Amino acid sequence: MLRNFAKHLGDAPGELILARRDTSNSVEVADRQPLVKDRAEYERLHKWSVDDPQDFWAHMAHDYYWAKKWEANHHEYNFDMRKGPISLSWFKGGRTNLSYNCLDRWVAAGRGNQVCFIWEGNDYGHERTMTYQQVLTETCRLANWLRGQGVRKGDVVTIYLPMICELPIAMLACARIGAVHSIVFGGFSADALAQRIEDGNSRIVITASAVNRATKRVDLKAIVDEAIGKAAKEGYRDVQRVLVYEKSALPREQTPWVLGRDAWWHREIPQRPEYCEPEWMDAEDPLFMLYTSGSTGKPKGVLHTTGGYMVGAGTTCKYLFDLRPGDVYWCTADCGWITGHTYLTYGPLLNGVTNVLFGSTPAHPDAGRCWRIVEKYNVRVLYTAPTLIRSLMQFGDHWVTQHDRSSLRILGTVGEPINPHAWEWYHQVVGEGRCPIVDTWWQTETGAAMITPLPYAWATKPGSATLPFFGVQPVLLTDKGEEIQGPGEGILAIKAPWPSMMRTVYGDHERFEMTYFSAFKGYYFTGDGCRRDEDGFYWITGRVDDVINVSGHRVGTAEVESALTAHDMCAEAAVIGVPHAVKGESIYAYVTLLDEATPTAKLHAELVNLVKSQIGSFAAPDVIHWAPGLPKTRSGKIMRRVLRKIAADQLDELGDTSTLAEPQVVDQLIASRPKTLAKL
């Protein structure tokens, strides 16, 4: 029996007051009744979500349209490999469609003329708005074109677009007909794109002629052509159509073209019918896959499904940012990353907001660009990365304070833990000391925020993600898999599923099981270390596996090492992450050359460029340490702990090196530390 949700939400709204900081208990006060008013109310809701997850999430699911309702016992799972294959499902028997819930639902409610997207391009004056009705029409036209190309439910469509309105529209069009979208970030190289096209067996690629990012032009169509050529050399020749959106950065007459395969968006899409009947999807049907770095060197396609992801994305977005339909919301992420999926496209549109899309870099043409956008569009919620915050801090407060930010009510951070200094600047300078900061922890694999403050509900602590969201049951484990009770520090794991969780690695369920469930039976292994304080707040302490978080982008060490060792003169490489003042972490590469090779500036540049070409510029090492050898155990395992201590100049914390096969390598590495390290 479903409970009355109102009794879990507490009293009716009281008098609304202007947002300000309540200095008596360090909790900001809202300008309208918040969805969750205090920690006691949160505790009631969280207890309900843990004690009876089926009931709780069924209530949340009622916010959305379902062509067929789910079964009474709609949720089941297994997190323990000893009991059989890892599996989970939510809303079993239910049928719905993300595109319908993001668009048709609001048009039917009379909000068709409300602005859906506000787009700011690379340069001033490049701007555009689209209403919910206009977005629905363009989505349907593209969906009809895809169906006309033979795309059916379950087929993978690769999207390699810049941040323009057509990027989320392409996502919504795929969702409308049940195609699985695979977005590849526009900063990825042709090699990376080719790998993702081939792995997804994609026959359709959607791209643009080119895009200007600040003062640099990126020739996206040329990269797509190169990627398709590389995939063909590997035996994959199934790409049949490339749909190209013309951008002024590269007009059509200058765009490389393959007759019979390529098609212009402006010629094809406007001629298609304005309505496309949605494909009603089973709750567990695939929605999208997004590739993320792994420790094997091969990126893994994280697969998310329809019903659970929809409810998780919509619910977390609603409560994290205290959203109401019509709010002006800005997430600065690119759709090429999970944040752009959940908190730029699906989550906001499921809540009927006006969504700002930004197609440039934060400091172009000057360091006031972001704050000018806030002022221009009266942005209420700003969700961004600590990397962006730290980079804009360096330009000085005056770039912020010369713009009116009185519309801001909630500030959010995503991608990595935010250091206290940046948190204070964000709160005091950007938010004028009156906007709560929602410091979120989550992952591509989780699909939605897992540990996060709820605005106005409790006092936060700079650098802490605070408390688990509804339905999330985090635990701290020892190396032996024993749960740590109370305050302590250990390995962060989750002991039960949540709706937006990934279901598998595309085409490789065994890898899914081994990556996330083999280390600690019965738990989802996050790969992060964590500390829990005396108030029950969680503090993420960093990665414990072989993934580096660079500016919020997860980069696999094995990927970078593979790129470096592709050079003819590189015998071996070991990559680690080190703290960086702006990026959070930067890539530090130890490179051992062949005996006949000599370390030179030219060779250094070649190695960096090799990483850029195979992965992308964001994965380029900041430091290359010429290493005569690497510290290894007698079994051949590289002691990365030692490498991290040397890079961080923590030489008194090297620990026991007696187990190394060649202990003298440590002294050699210390003596050869590069002078450029001081710049980090």
BELBELDA-V580688 format. One record per residue. RES is the residue in one letter. PSI is psi as a letter, one per 30 degrees, with the letter a starting at -180 (* if undefined). OMEGA is omega in whole degrees, 0 to 359 (* if undefined). D_FIRST is the distance of its C-alpha to the first C-alpha in Angstrom with 2 decimals. Layout:
RES;PSI;OMEGA;D_FIRST  RES;PSI;OMEGA;D_FIRST
This chain:
M;k;181;0.00  L;k;182;3.81  R;l;174;6.37  N;j;186;9.62  F;f;185;11.94  A;e;183;14.96  K;f;178;14.78  H;f;183;15.21  L;f;175;18.18  G;a;187;20.24  D;l;178;22.73  A;l;181;23.91  P;k;177;26.83  G;a;181;30.13  E;k;180;33.69  L;k;179;34.41  I;l;181;37.45  L;k;179;39.53  A;k;179;38.53  R;l;179;40.73  R;k;177;40.88  D;j;187;40.12  T;f;181;42.80  S;e;180;41.63  N;g;176;38.79  S;g;174;39.36  V;k;178;36.14  E;l;180;36.68  V;k;187;35.59  A;l;175;33.98  D;f;175;35.40  R;l;183;31.97  Q;j;180;28.79  P;l;181;27.41  L;e;174;23.84  V;j;193;23.74  K;f;182;26.29  D;l;183;27.04  R;e;180;26.50  A;e;178;24.42  E;e;175;21.83  Y;e;181;22.09  E;e;179;21.65  R;e;181;18.34  L;e;181;17.05  H;e;178;18.69  K;e;177;17.34  W;e;184;13.71  S;f;180;14.83  V;e;181;16.57  D;e;184;14.34  D;i;185;11.19  P;e;178;12.89  Q;e;182;10.54  D;e;182;7.90  F;e;185;11.05  W;f;173;12.98  A;e;176;10.53  H;e;180;10.84  M;e;182;14.52  A;f;180;14.89  H;f;175;14.11  D;f;189;17.55  Y;l;181;19.22  Y;k;177;20.07  W;k;177;18.92  A;f;175;20.98  K;k;182;18.37  K;l;180;14.72  W;l;179;13.81  E;l;181;12.47  A;e;176;9.09  N;i;191;11.29  H;f;187;13.33  H;k;174;15.12  E;l;181;17.96  Y;l;169;21.29  N;j;179;24.55  F;g;186;26.72  D;j;182;29.28  M;f;180;32.19  R;f;182;33.14  K;g;181;30.06  G;a;181;30.73  P;k;176;30.68  I;k;181;28.76  S;l;173;25.79  L;l;176;22.48  S;k;176;20.13  W;k;175;17.31  F;h;180;15.49  K;k;180;16.96  G;f;180;17.70  G;l;178;17.49  R;k;183;20.80  T;a;178;22.20  N;k;183;25.54  L;e;181;26.58  S;e;179;29.64  Y;e;182;27.82  N;f;180;25.36  C;f;189;28.33  L;d;185;30.67  D;e;183;29.82  R;e;181;26.74  W;e;176;29.05  V;e;179;31.87  A;f;180;29.68  A;g;178;28.63  G;g;182;32.34  R;g;181;33.10  G;e;180;35.38  N;f;175;38.41  Q;k;178;36.94  V;k;177;38.68  C;e;181;36.68  F;k;165;39.36  I;j;183;42.34  W;k;173;44.67  E;k;183;47.53  G;a;186;49.98  N;e;185;52.55  D;l;176;55.07  Y;k;181;55.10  G;f;175;54.94  H;j;183;52.77  E;l;186;49.61  R;k;173;47.29  T;k;175;44.17  M;k;177;41.75  T;l;177;39.18  Y;e;179;35.76  Q;e;179;37.33  Q;e;178;40.26  V;e;178;38.19  L;e;181;36.11  T;e;181;39.38  E;e;176;41.01  T;e;181;37.97  C;e;179;38.00  R;e;179;41.76  L;e;178;41.62  A;e;178;38.78  N;e;176;40.98  W;e;179;43.93  L;e;178;42.03  R;e;178;41.05  G;f;177;44.71  Q;g;179;45.72  G;g;179;43.68  V;k;182;40.78  R;l;179;37.70  K;k;179;34.17  G;f;178;34.46  D;k;181;38.03  V;k;175;38.93  V;k;180;40.65  T;k;182;42.58  I;k;182;42.82  Y;i;185;45.73  L;l;172;45.85  P;a;181;46.77  M;i;173;44.58  I;l;183;44.85  C;e;182;42.29  E;f;178;42.74  L;e;175;41.18  P;f;177;37.57  I;e;178;38.28  A;e;176;39.18  M;e;183;35.93  L;e;178;33.95  A;e;176;36.16  C;e;180;35.47  A;e;183;31.71  R;e;183;32.07  I;g;177;33.67  G;g;174;31.89  A;l;180;34.96  V;j;179;34.65  H;k;177;36.56  S;j;182;38.67  I;k;177;40.16  V;k;181;43.27  F;k;183;44.40  G;f;176;47.67  G;f;179;49.39  F;l;183;49.17  S;l;177;52.37  A;e;178;53.27  D;e;181;52.95  A;e;179;49.36  L;e;180;48.48  A;e;180;50.17  Q;e;182;48.21  R;e;175;44.87  I;e;183;45.97  E;e;182;47.06  D;e;181;44.06  G;f;183;41.69  N;h;186;43.97  S;k;177;43.96  R;f;183;46.06  I;k;174;45.53  V;k;177;46.38  I;k;184;45.94  T;a;176;48.29  A;l;181;50.69  S;e;179;54.48  A;l;176;54.59  V;k;173;53.33  N;k;173;55.10  R;j;189;53.60  A;c;183;55.71  T;g;184;59.24  K;k;175;58.45  R;k;177;57.85  V;j;183;55.57  D;i;186;56.44  L;e;182;53.05  K;e;178;54.30  A;e;178;57.14  I;e;177;54.77  V;e;179;52.63  D;e;179;55.82  E;e;181;56.86  A;e;179;53.47  I;e;176;53.51  G;e;179;57.04  K;e;178;56.11  A;e;179;53.22  A;e;179;55.72  K;f;178;58.10  E;g;176;55.36  G;f;180;54.92  Y;j;185;52.01  R;h;188;53.36  D;g;178;50.33  V;j;186;49.95  Q;e;183;50.71  R;k;173;50.06  V;j;179;50.26  L;k;189;49.09  V;k;174;50.97  Y;k;182;50.30  E;k;174;53.62  K;k;182;53.98  S;f;179;57.09  A;f;178;57.66  L;j;182;59.02  P;l;189;59.93  R;e;183;59.61  E;f;179;63.30  Q;f;184;63.17  T;k;177;59.95  P;k;191;60.52  W;k;174;59.61  V;j;181;59.18  L;k;179;60.00  G;f;179;57.71  R;e;187;54.86  D;k;179;54.33  A;k;177;53.06  W;k;177;53.00  W;e;188;49.75  H;f;177;51.66  R;e;187;53.17  E;e;192;50.25  I;e;182;47.06  P;f;182;48.20  Q;f;183;49.19  R;l;179;45.74  P;k;185;43.44  E;f;179;41.40  Y;k;177;38.08  C;k;179;36.45  E;k;181;33.47  P;k;172;30.80  E;j;181;29.97  W;j;190;26.26  M;k;170;25.54  D;k;184;23.13  A;e;182;21.13  E;g;174;23.43  D;k;180;26.62  P;k;176;29.23  L;e;179;29.68  F;l;167;32.64  M;k;182;34.72  L;k;185;36.69  Y;k;179;39.49  T;l;186;39.77  S;k;176;42.48  G;l;184;42.49  S;f;181;44.88  T;f;183;46.43  G;f;177;48.14  K;j;179;46.12  P;k;182;43.32  K;k;179;39.93  G;j;179;37.78  V;k;185;34.35  L;k;175;31.89  H;k;183;28.71  T;l;198;26.22  T;d;191;24.56  G;e;182;20.80  G;e;179;20.43  Y;e;180;23.71  M;e;182;22.86  V;e;179;19.72  G;e;180;21.65  A;e;182;24.80  G;e;183;23.38  T;e;180;21.18  T;e;180;23.97  C;e;180;26.59  K;e;186;24.77  Y;e;178;24.35  L;e;187;27.59  F;g;176;29.70  D;h;190;27.80  L;k;168;28.21  R;l;176;28.15  P;k;180;29.37  G;f;176;33.16  D;k;175;33.75  V;j;191;36.78  Y;k;179;35.84  W;j;170;38.23  C;k;187;37.59  T;g;184;41.04  A;l;172;40.00  D;k;179;41.24  C;f;177;38.88  G;f;178;40.67  W;l;184;38.55  I;e;179;34.81  T;e;178;34.79  G;f;175;36.12  H;e;190;33.34  T;e;188;30.38  Y;g;169;31.85  L;e;182;34.54  T;d;192;33.12  Y;e;182;29.45  G;e;179;27.83  P;e;183;30.06  L;e;174;29.89  L;f;179;26.11  N;g;172;26.47  G;h;183;29.29  V;l;169;32.03  T;k;195;35.79  N;k;177;36.70  V;k;174;40.15  L;k;184;41.67  F;k;185;44.78  G;h;179;47.34  S;a;176;49.88  T;l;190;50.44  P;f;185;49.70  A;g;178;53.37  H;k;358;54.83  P;f;177;57.13  D;l;187;56.85  A;g;178;54.62  G;g;187;53.35  R;e;183;51.54  C;e;185;47.98  W;f;174;48.50  R;e;177;50.20  I;e;178;47.10  V;e;181;44.91  E;e;186;47.34  K;e;186;47.90  Y;g;180;44.28  N;h;182;42.85  V;k;179;40.46  R;e;183;37.60  V;k;176;36.13  L;k;182;38.40  Y;j;187;37.13  T;a;185;39.97  A;k;175;41.43  P;e;178;43.42  T;e;178;46.27  L;e;180;46.61  I;e;181;46.49  R;e;181;49.18  S;e;180;51.35  L;f;175;51.33  M;e;186;52.00  Q;f;182;55.36  F;f;179;56.60  G;l;184;56.42  D;f;189;54.45  H;f;177;56.54  W;f;179;54.94  V;e;191;51.63  T;f;178;52.87  Q;f;180;54.97  H;k;180;51.80  D;k;180;49.41  R;g;184;46.02  S;f;179;44.69  S;f;183;41.88  L;k;177;40.31  R;e;182;37.27  I;k;176;35.68  L;k;180;37.50  G;l;176;36.04  T;l;186;37.56  V;l;172;36.80  G;f;182;38.58  E;l;175;39.96  P;k;178;40.07  I;k;181;41.99  N;l;185;44.93  P;e;181;45.20  H;e;178;48.31  A;e;178;46.73  W;e;181;43.57  E;e;179;45.75  W;e;179;47.73  Y;e;183;44.66  H;e;187;43.28  Q;e;185;46.55  V;e;182;48.54  V;e;184;46.07  G;g;177;43.38  E;g;176;45.93  G;g;185;44.13  R;f;183;41.26  C;k;176;38.81  P;k;178;36.27  I;k;179;36.63  V;j;183;33.60  D;j;191;35.07  T;k;169;32.75  W;k;174;32.83  W;a;186;31.54  Q;l;172;33.09  T;e;184;33.53  E;e;183;31.47  T;f;176;28.48  G;f;182;28.33  A;l;184;27.25  A;k;184;27.97  M;e;178;27.01  I;k;190;28.81  T;k;168;29.60  P;l;167;30.05  L;k;188;27.97  P;k;177;30.55  Y;f;187;31.35  A;e;179;28.80  W;l;178;31.34  A;k;181;34.98  T;l;176;35.78  K;k;181;38.63  P;k;178;40.95  G;f;180;40.38  S;k;174;36.97  A;f;174;33.75  T;c;195;32.15  L;l;180;28.47  P;k;175;25.87  F;l;181;23.56  F;k;177;19.78  G;f;183;18.76  V;k;182;22.43  Q;i;180;23.70  P;k;174;27.50  V;l;172;29.89  L;k;183;33.67  L;k;169;35.47  T;l;177;39.03  D;f;180;41.19  K;g;178;40.30  G;g;179;36.55  E;k;181;35.92  E;k;177;33.37  I;k;180;35.10  Q;k;176;33.56  G;a;178;34.20  P;k;180;36.89  G;a;181;38.62  E;k;181;39.44  G;a;181;38.64  I;k;182;37.14  L;k;177;33.91  A;l;180;31.23  I;k;189;27.47  K;f;178;25.54  A;l;185;22.33  P;l;177;21.77  W;l;190;20.63  P;e;187;19.99  S;g;183;23.55  M;k;174;25.39  M;l;181;28.24  R;f;181;27.79  T;l;166;31.44  V;k;185;35.06  Y;j;177;36.22  G;g;184;38.14  D;i;182;38.19  H;e;178;35.06  E;e;178;37.33  R;e;175;38.39  F;e;181;34.78  E;e;183;34.24  M;e;182;37.61  T;e;191;37.36  Y;f;187;33.97  F;f;182;33.05  S;f;184;36.36  A;e;183;37.55  F;j;185;34.76  K;k;179;32.73  G;g;181;28.99  Y;k;168;29.30  Y;k;181;29.77  F;j;185;33.33  T;f;186;33.84  G;g;181;37.63  D;k;168;37.79  G;l;186;39.04  C;k;175;37.36  R;k;176;37.99  R;k;185;35.55  D;a;185;37.16  E;f;177;36.83  D;g;182;34.25  G;g;180;31.97  F;k;181;33.16  Y;k;179;33.80  W;j;180;37.20  I;k;185;37.83  T;f;177;41.29  G;l;183;41.98  R;k;174;41.85  V;f;176;42.46  D;a;187;42.93  D;h;176;45.49  V;k;180;44.11  I;k;181;45.78  N;j;182;44.04  V;j;180;46.72  S;h;181;45.85  G;f;178;42.19  H;k;180;43.15  R;k;182;42.51  V;k;179;45.73  G;k;179;46.13  T;e;181;49.26  A;e;178;49.98  E;e;182;50.02  V;e;179;52.63  E;e;178;54.62  S;e;179;54.70  A;e;181;56.07  L;e;183;58.71  T;f;174;59.94  A;f;178;60.39  H;k;184;63.54  D;f;185;66.66  M;f;183;67.85  C;j;179;64.64  A;e;185;64.57  E;l;178;61.36  A;k;174;58.83  A;k;186;56.17  V;k;177;53.87  I;l;173;52.01  G;k;177;50.33  V;l;180;52.00  P;k;179;50.99  H;k;186;52.09  A;e;183;52.44  V;e;186;50.97  K;f;187;49.11  G;d;171;47.31  E;k;172;48.68  S;l;184;51.67  I;k;180;52.94  Y;j;186;55.82  A;k;170;57.51  Y;k;184;59.96  V;k;174;62.21  T;k;183;64.80  L;l;171;67.44  L;l;185;69.67  D;e;184;73.01  E;f;183;74.91  A;l;178;72.68  T;k;178;73.43  P;k;178;70.87  T;l;176;71.70  A;e;180;70.15  K;e;179;70.22  L;e;176;68.31  H;e;181;65.79  A;e;179;65.21  E;e;180;64.94  L;e;179;62.20  V;e;181;60.18  N;f;178;60.62  L;e;177;59.58  V;e;179;56.21  K;e;184;55.86  S;e;183;56.69  Q;f;183;54.44  I;e;183;51.36  G;l;184;51.90  S;e;182;53.64  F;f;182;50.75  A;g;182;51.26  A;k;178;55.00  P;k;173;56.21  D;f;181;57.47  V;k;168;59.71  I;j;182;61.51  H;j;179;63.03  W;j;189;65.85  A;k;176;65.27  P;f;178;68.05  G;l;180;65.39  L;k;180;61.82  P;j;183;60.83  K;l;171;59.57  T;l;181;58.93  R;f;176;61.11  S;f;177;58.36  G;g;180;58.53  K;k;178;55.35  I;k;179;55.90  M;i;183;55.27  R;f;177;53.38  R;e;179;53.00  V;e;180;56.78  L;e;179;56.87  R;e;181;54.36  K;e;179;56.45  I;e;181;59.64  A;e;182;58.20  A;g;181;56.89  D;h;177;60.24  Q;i;189;58.58  L;f;178;61.43  D;f;180;61.20  E;g;182;57.69  L;f;180;58.67  G;a;183;58.09  D;j;178;59.57  T;g;184;61.17  S;f;181;63.16  T;f;180;60.91  L;k;178;61.89  A;e;179;64.20  E;i;184;66.42  P;f;182;65.90  Q;f;179;68.67  V;e;182;66.48  V;e;179;64.61  D;e;179;67.85  Q;e;179;68.76  L;e;178;65.48  I;e;182;65.86  A;f;185;69.39  S;g;180;68.40  R;k;183;65.52  P;k;179;65.88  K;f;182;67.07  T;f;181;64.43  L;e;182;61.82  A;f;182;62.74  K;f;185;61.29  L;*;*;57.67
